[in-house]
Amino acid sequence: MPGICLLKRNAAMGRVIEDLYLLWAAYDADEYADKILYLPM
């Protein structure tokens, strides 16, 4: 599932990784195909 993640400079990397993992585990990749999403992390 290729993509680009833009993060705030002061984002806690461990928290970002945990959040991305939860999204990956909870949703099917097809749900995100050809979409641009804003995920407040």
N, C-alpha and C positions, 0 to 999 in steps of 0.2 A: 504494500500500500504506500506508494510514493507520495510525498507531500512536502510542504514547507511550513515550518512553525516559526512564528515571530514571537519573541519573548521580551519582556521588560528586562533592562539591564540588572535590576536588583532582584530578579526572580530566583527563588530558592530552587536549585536544580533538582534536588531530591523530590520536592513537592511536585514539580513539573513532570518528572518521570513517573511518579505514582499516578498522577491524574491522567497522563497519556495511556498508561497501562490499563487503568480502569475503563477508559473509553474503548480501547482495543478489545478488552475482554467482554464488554457489555453489548457491543454492536457488531453487526455483520459489515464487512468491507463494502458490500454493494449499496448500503445505505448512505455512504459518503461519496460514492462515485460521481464525478463531474459536479462537485459542489464546492462553494466557498463558505466556510463557517467561521463565526467568531465564537471562541470558547473562552469565557472569562476565567482565567486561572490565576 
